[in-house]
Amino acid sequence: MELKPGYKQTEVGLIPEDWSVEPVGGAFDVCNHLRLPISQKVREKMAGTYPYYGPTNVQGYISEYRVEGEYALIGEDGDHFLKWRDTPMTLLVNGKFNVNNHAHLITGSKNLTAWFYYFFSHKDLTPYLTRQGAGRYKLTKKTLVSIPCALPLLPEQRAIAAALSDIDALIASLDKLIAKKRDMKQAAMQQLVTGRTRLPGFSGEWRHERIRELASITTGKRNTQDKVDDGLYPFFVRSSTVERINSYSFEGEAVLTAGDGVGTGKVFHYVNGKFDFHQRVYKISDFSSDLDGYFFYLYFSNHFYDRIMSMTAKSSVDSVRLEMIANMQIPLPSSDEQNAIAAVLLDMDAEVKVLEVRRDKTKLLKQGMMQELLTGRIRLV
């Protein structure tokens, strides 16, 4: 195959001729002597403000720090290595912090620490892993320092890191705004669906009705093995994941909740269309003219878990009985007020969805930028 002018073939692939390839140990400093394993029991007694990092996230905060400055972290062990396409393999940490013995600490003297962070962020490291038991993967220091890394000159490293840092900042700002909008919606929902706050133009007392008087409750007839990867219709199971199926048994508006398993009562769906559902999922549908389906979903999904927890002494509920749902009372404003409340919260939902779409598109843009910039296919200097 003829090489593109100005590029060369290397062990890390096609890169610009003025880039080099060095093993991690020759290009960066591995500072594992700064690690300090501290058990959770001990950390609980020394709570503070300094983050204590594991291989993929902050494990907690303690009252002292061992590391100061900018470092990249990459895991020493764990199954997250197998999720490299979707899960970052590295962290970039600045300031005063601590690291346990499950992550390697990397810093740059000849090269940017941020270059290591970005270059290995979504790198397939599985060829370099060893196994510890049936499902534990390990990236030893001896192997880490031997992994080849493509290296542009420092000015280009800085330019690429700055470009990717800018898009990271945009994604972080969108995440923060989405979280704020969700909190605002949650606060508004708690006020509106309980009547503590009334929308303009509405007054009068609300009545309370049992769900069995306002809707029908049934379970599905499907099992998990009925799902298919490329199915046409949503298939609701006992988790927040929505599977797919090739046929449907219901069409219309419904609220669904899990019927058993750990975390029961925290899995809720609102659907209006063609779908099917698992035999241990409850479908609440055929709402009376007194009850707006989405208003019901808003109230039910925010209060049902508290109800079932109050009816059992167990920390996790293994089974939800039909009567737990049927006998639950909900506050019932007029149909017009229900519709108005639902409209306000749907608008807030729509605002969050617009931000989520923008955030997700920005993440895809970042992926494309990384593929082009970290291989030198697009040059910034």
Secondary structure as GFF3:
##gff-version 3
##sequence-region A 1 381
A	DSSP	beta_strand	7	10	.	.	.	ID=ss1
A	DSSP	beta_strand	13	16	.	.	.	ID=ss2
A	DSSP	beta_strand	20	23	.	.	.	ID=ss3
A	DSSP	alpha_helix	24	27	.	.	.	ID=ss4
A	DSSP	beta_strand	29	30	.	.	.	ID=ss5
A	DSSP	three_ten_helix	32	34	.	.	.	ID=ss6
A	DSSP	alpha_helix	40	45	.	.	.	ID=ss7
A	DSSP	beta_strand	47	53	.	.	.	ID=ss8
A	DSSP	beta_strand	58	62	.	.	.	ID=ss9
A	DSSP	beta_strand	67	75	.	.	.	ID=ss10
A	DSSP	three_ten_helix	79	83	.	.	.	ID=ss11
A	DSSP	beta_strand	90	99	.	.	.	ID=ss12
A	DSSP	beta_strand	103	107	.	.	.	ID=ss13
A	DSSP	alpha_helix	113	119	.	.	.	ID=ss14
A	DSSP	three_ten_helix	126	128	.	.	.	ID=ss15
A	DSSP	beta_strand	130	132	.	.	.	ID=ss16
A	DSSP	beta_strand	136	138	.	.	.	ID=ss17
A	DSSP	alpha_helix	141	144	.	.	.	ID=ss18
A	DSSP	beta_strand	148	151	.	.	.	ID=ss19
A	DSSP	alpha_helix	154	192	.	.	.	ID=ss20
A	DSSP	beta_strand	207	210	.	.	.	ID=ss21
A	DSSP	three_ten_helix	211	213	.	.	.	ID=ss22
A	DSSP	beta_strand	216	219	.	.	.	ID=ss23
A	DSSP	three_ten_helix	224	226	.	.	.	ID=ss24
A	DSSP	beta_strand	233	236	.	.	.	ID=ss25
A	DSSP	beta_strand	242	245	.	.	.	ID=ss26
A	DSSP	beta_strand	250	258	.	.	.	ID=ss27
A	DSSP	beta_strand	268	277	.	.	.	ID=ss28
A	DSSP	beta_strand	281	285	.	.	.	ID=ss29
A	DSSP	alpha_helix	293	310	.	.	.	ID=ss30
A	DSSP	alpha_helix	322	326	.	.	.	ID=ss31
A	DSSP	beta_strand	329	332	.	.	.	ID=ss32
A	DSSP	alpha_helix	335	373	.	.	.	ID=ss33
###
